[in-house]
């Protein structure tokens, strides 16, 4: 009887561990989608600084568009330059969002790849004329939550 109880308890523990991993995976994807939603809301209110909270504040954070820009501060300065006011920012919509979690060898998820489309409805254009495009974002799970470390938008 004792051995049977041991194996029942072991099976139950393994089941819980497996369901815990699935919940964490879902939680990670949900957390990333939440950050994207917060970025969209910040953009739509004309708040570039809060939009940038989705990016990791680091010198190696990279934005790839018509050129490659490195560093959180440089990316923020470029957003301010290219979208100088709320009319130039317009209304941002993300669509086709696909979150792909990238587990390490041990199964822990520290990075994610997110792809999708963006669309801007706006009445004015500054230095950035493009209103539609695609993006791929490399995210890192940090102490502050999920943050973008590479943004390739075209």
Beta strands, then each sheet from edge to edge (+ up, - down):
strand 1: 62-64
strand 2: 68-70
strand 3: 91-103
strand 4: 109-121
strand 5: 132-142
strand 6: 145-153
sheet 1: 2+ 1- 6- 5+ 4- 3+
end
